């Protein structure tokens, strides 16, 4: 069962200004660059008049982290408590409740020092909430900021939360948020044999959906265990179109510090399956790439431990590569940097590692690159699957 609560309004002004937020209106002003319109976007969390009545007199669990904030930067947990909602348990995804853990780092259960609420980690060995952890809850909320890439694990956490809610007869409310890469549908579709926590369903590498739309797809396509369906309600964003540029109010994870890194993320994250660094251990994470094994260039960097990378790849070693901090905004998945790095590495037999096929969701991409297939020819091999996916995707879209 899926409920969709929507309200259609549009506020625009012909003004020149920088993106701002208004605490009074709990909104974000975002420039619509094509015609200089500005629209006020409300996230699902800001659309509280729609969900507060659903939470009244309920014992609530919530899956969230540092991205679960209203437009005035009040955390959603604090907001719910202020509204006398009985929040009982916080569930935290990869990187933890405060978003400070490294990628893949083990995060232990704990207690939030501000509210005293218990925090249960949904990463590592406990990706799916256990019945005992859900005991006593009447309803669950999911509020995480996704970035639109298949291997960004928040949508994998969503799958397991939906599955646990379905199995334990607990309704789930998803507070929707704009996808900063929401207009891009591109890349190879995941093949079933490569299913993992960094790719759980047959979707492209860039899926072009909000997390609420994705939840509806998971339900509608019966991707949960045994074809179960979660009792799902999506609280939509208001005044949002997927073509709108959208800047996040806070980093979605430690190594995505700005809009540029979020836009480049899907293209550069494929380097995680190679011996090339994407800038972890620098201040330009996912905006540069390089390796000691690439040909020397005018650009180099030396990774060092920092927030989000306690022991970065090539710690203390000079890496040669390319700086993409000023690269124009991508409108598709780019393979040219991956292909270029492979062609210029000193030992091609050591370029790829076993993680690459999980990220790509297929063996074909590695084989194509190793065989010297051009990017344009590689892209042609995706098109049939992409067209089929786009057709299926239309059933679940909330926004134009």
C-alpha positions, 0 to 999 in steps of 0.5 A: 500500500502506498500513500502519496501526499502532495500539494502543488504550489509554485512561487517564483520571482524574477530576481537576481540573488544568491541561494539563501534559506529563510528560517521563517518560511523554512524554505530554500531559494534555488536559482533556476538558471534557464530563465532566472526564475527562483523557486522556493523548494520545501523538502519533505521534512519541511512539509510538516503539516502533512506528516505531524498528524500521522505521528500523533500519539505514535511511538516513532523510530527514525532513520536519519543522520546529519542530512535530516534537517529542515531548511532553517537547519533544525534537525528533524529529530529536534523538531519532532521532539519540540512538537511533542512527537514520541521519538523512541529510537534513532537508526543511523546509516553508513557514516553514523548519525552525525555523519563523521565516520569514514566510508566503510568504517564500523559504527557502533550503537550508542546514545545521542548526547543531546536527546538521550535517545538510543542510536542503532547503527544500520551498517556493518553486520546490522544493515536490516533492523531486527524485530527486537529493535523495532519492538514497541514502535508504531511507525518509522520515518526515513529521512536521508539525503541521497545523491542519485547514484546506485552505489551511494548506500543510503538507498540500500539502507532504505531497502532493508528498512522497508523490508523490516517494516513490511515483515513487522507490519510497521508503516513507513513514512519517507520524507522526500528530498530533491536529488541533486543529480535528478535529471540524469539517468545514465550508466549500465544497469546492475546485473543480478549476479553483482548484487551487493550493498553498493547495488541492490536492484536493476537500475542504472548507475545514475537513476534520476529519482528522489529517494521517495520515488525510489521507495515507490519503485522498490515497492511497486516492482516487488523487490523486497524479500518474497515480494513483500510490500511496505505500507509506505507514505511519501511526504513530497517536496513542494515546488520542486522540479527535477531539472532545478539545480539544488544545493544541499544544506550540509554534506551528505557524507564526509567526502562530498563537501560541495556541489561539484563533488556531488555532481562528479561523484558517480563518474569518479567513484568508479575509481574506487574499483581501481588503484587510482585515488579520488582525492580522499585525504585532501580538501578536494575529495571527488573533484580530483583523481590521481595515482603514483602510477599515472604519467607525471602531469602538471597537477599532483596531490599528496593524500594525508589523514583528515576528516573522513579519511583516517588512512587514505589511499597513497597516504603521504605519496605524490599522486599525478592526475587531473584537477576537475574542481572547475569542470563544467557541470556534468549532464551524464555519466563520464567515462573519459577520465577512467579510460584515460587513467587506464591508458596511462597507468604504468601497469594495466594488470594492476589497475582494476580490483575486485570491487570494480564490478560491484560498482559497475554492476557488470563485468562488461564495463571493465572488459570494454575498457581493457579491450580499448572500446571507445566511450561512445561505443560503450555508451551505445551498449547501455541504451536498450536497458536505459530506455526500458528503465526510463519507461518503467520509472515513469510509473513512480515519478512524483515530480516533472 
